[in-house]
Amino acid sequence: MIDRAGLAAFLRRRRESLQPEDVGLPRGQRRRTSGLRREEVAALCHMSTDYYARLERERGPQPSEQMMASIAQGLHVSLDERDHLFRLAGHQPPVRGPASEHISPGLLRILDRLVDTPAEIVSELGETLRQTPMGVALTGDTTAYTGPARSIGYRWFTDPATRALYPPEDHAFLSRRYVSSLRSAVTLRGPGSRAARLAELLLPQSEEFRALWEAHEVGVRSSDLKRLVHPEVGALELHCQTLLDPEQSHLLLVYTAVPGSESHEKLQLLSVIGAPAAAPH
């Protein structure tokens, strides 16, 4: 059963405790109140201001689990706070661990400060959970995929357009790396896991995947130097730094170019051009 008073109080207290810079928003010069405005929280949570305001006023219908997940992420709450929020709304909290898509506040705070840098937060299955604007400009909006196609490893073997972003001479190695990574995830998470289901889906769909899967190769890792072929600016050589959230098995990937290099100049051009045209999903 929903605890309307408790939910409203929690939302108000959390909103008032957050500053714009905590969630990647500009402070502005005419801010008179401490904390965030309701319309700012509503935008962060991908809902109307009226809907969010009704929750703070103990009104409206019971929010769905999907809506609560959006609110928890938008308010940058911890896992314990997320679970508390779900219970106040009358729902069982989602699972924790590798299957969870709730990004830790610390990882989000870092991402929010990388506005002018290509960066993304991904799951252990290569599902993009969040991107910076420059990340979208580099690879397109990879958060928009649904179903198994959310995993870049799945798209690599089922959607030829995915490979267009990488030089052809790198394709064979990347195929090995994706299969190696998935096999390690299946071994770690076990039968019935999301990783195992992904492998089961790929086996009948891709002859290349089947051959590599039967090779039982693990531990294939690439260097931090990534080569990409952007549809607008052409070839790029970027260094990828990785930060791991061990509790959630989420990875923050940050892409940079050597200052003064041709790739650095292309990234600066990319910041002006913006995102490439979206691929059909």
N, C-alpha and C positions, 0 to 999 in steps of 0.2 A: 504494500500500500504506500502511496506517495505521501511523504511528509512535506506538505506545501510550505509550512512556516519554516521548517529547518532548511529546505532547499532555497527558499528566498533569502534567508539570512546568510547562508553560505555564499550564494552568488553575490550578494551585495558586499559582504566583507572581502571576498576575493577581488572583485572589481575595484574596490576602493584601495586595496593594498598594492595594486599594480600601477606602475608608471609607464608612460608611452614608450620610453626607451627599453623597458623590459620586454616588450613584444614587437620591437622593430618599427615603432611608429614615431614620427617627428613630434616633438613637444609643442612647438608653436609658441607664439609670443603672448597670446591672450588667454592662456589657460588659467582659470581662477580656482578650479576645484582640484583637490588631490585625487589621485587615481585616474581611472579611465572613465570616459563617458559611456552611457549605455549604447549609443550608436556605434562607438568604436568596438565594444565587445561584440555586438551583434554582427558587425562586419567580419571580425576575426572568427566568429563561430558559423559564418555562412547562413545567417537567418535574418529575418526582418527585425528592426528595432522594436516594433510593436509586440512581436512574439516574445522577445527577450524581456521587455519591460513587464509583460504580464506574468512571467515567471517570478520576477522580483517582487511583484505585488500579490503573489499567492493566488493567481488566477490562471485561466486557460486550461486546456486539456493536459493530460499526463504526457510529458515528452517521451518520445520513443528512445530505444537504446541507441539508434544511430544518431539522434539529436543530442543525446547526452555525451556520446563519444566526441561529437563536434564541439560541444561546449567545453568539455574537459581539455581538449587540445587547444582550443582558442584561448582559454584562461591559463594555459601553461601550468597545469597542476601536476603534482607528483603522482606516482602510482597509488599511494595510500589515499591521497585526496581524491583521485579519480574513483577509487572503489567506494569511498564514502559518498561521493556525489551520486553514483549509480544507486546506492541503497536509499538515499534520500528521495530519489525519483521513483522508487519502488521496483528497481531492477536488480538482478544479480550482476555483479561486476564481471567484465570480460576476463578471459584468461590472461595470465602474465607470461613472460618468456618470449621465445622466438615467434610464436604465432600472434603476438600482440602488435598492434600498429600504433599504440600510444607512444609518442616520442617524449623522451625525458625533457624537463624544462631546461636543463643545462645544455643539452644538444641544440634545442631550439634557440636559446639565447646566442649561441655561437653562430648558428645559421643566420639569424636575424641581423647580425653585424657584418655579413659578407655580401652586402647588397651589390657591390661592384665586382664580385668574383663569381665565376661559375662554381656552384656547389650543389650537392644534393644529399639527402638522407635516404638510405636504401636498407631494405631488409636483407637477411642472409640469403634469400632466394633472388636477389636482384630486383625487387619491387621498389619503385621510387615512391617514397612517402611524402617528400617535400623537396622543392627546388627553389633556388634563388632566381630572380629575374634573369641574371646572366646564365644560369644553368639552363633555363628554358631557351634562351637565345642560342645556346651551344648545341643542345640535343633535341629541342622541341619539348612540348609538354608531355613528359613520360608518366605523369601522375594520372593522365586521363584514360589509360588503358583499363580494361575490366577483365575479370576472370583470370585464367592462367596466363593470358597475354600480358598481365602486369609484370611478369618476370621477364627480364631481358634475355635470360637463357632460353626460355620457351620461345620468345619471338625470334631469337637467332636461328632456330631450326624450323620455324613455321612461317615466317614472314620475311621474304627476301629484301624488303625495303630497309629492314633493320641493319643489314650489312653494308648499306650504301654509305654509312657514316664512318666506315673504317677502310683503310687501304686493302685491296684484294690480297696482297702478299701477306697480310696479317690474319686472314680469315681462318686458315687451317689451325694456327696456334690458338686463336680465340675459341674455336670450336672445342679443342682439347681442354682449354681452361674452364669453359662453362660446364662441360661434362664432368671434369674432375671435381669442381666445386660442388656440383649437385650430388655426386656419389658420396662425397664426404658428409654432406648434410643428411643424406638418407641414412648413412651408417650412424651418425650422431643422434638423429631424431627417431629412427626406427620405422618399422612397417606401420602403415596407417597414418604417417605424418604427412604434412603438406608437401614436403620434399619428395616423399615416396610417391604421392599421387601425381606430382608433376612428371616424374620419370615414367610412370605408367602411361600417362597421356602422350608423352613424346615417343615412346618406343614404336608404336604402330604408325606414327606420322612421318618419321624421318629415318631414312636408311643410313645417313651419315651419323645420326645420333646413336642408332643401334650398334653400329660398328665400333664407335668409340666407347659406348657403354660396356660392350663385351670385352674391351681391352682392360677394364678394371684399373685404369690409371688414376692415381690420386696425387695431390701435392703439386699440381702444375700451377705455377705462379708467374705472373708477369712482373716486370720492373715497374717503378713508379712513373716511367716515361710512357705516355699514351699518345698514339698517333690517330688523328681523326681527319676526315675530309668533309668540311662544312659546305653545304650547297651554295653559300654566298661568298665566303672568304677563302675557300679552298683548304689546302693542307695545313694542319696545325700539329705542333709537337708540344704537349702539355705535361707538366709533372703533377701527379695525383697523390696528394697526402691523405691518409686515412686515419680517422679517429673512431674508436670502437666504444660503444656503450655495452659492456658485457652483460648487464642485467636483461636488456631487451634484445641483444644480438643485432642492434642497428649500427650502421656504418655511416659516418659523415665523410663524404668524398669532396675534396677541395682541389680544383684544377687551377694551376698557375703556369705562366710562361716566364722564361728568363728575360729580365728587363733588357730592353734594347734589341731583342731578337725580332725576327720577322713574325713569329707567332704572337709575340707581345703586341706588336702593332696591329695584327689582325684581331686580337681580342678587343683592343680599343675600338676598332672599326665595328666589331660585332655589337658593342654596347650601344652604338648609334643605330645600327640596322635593326636590331631586335630579333625576335624569334623567327625561325623559318616557318614556312607554311605547314600546318598540321597534317600529319599522315592520316589516312582513314583507319579507324580502329575497328 
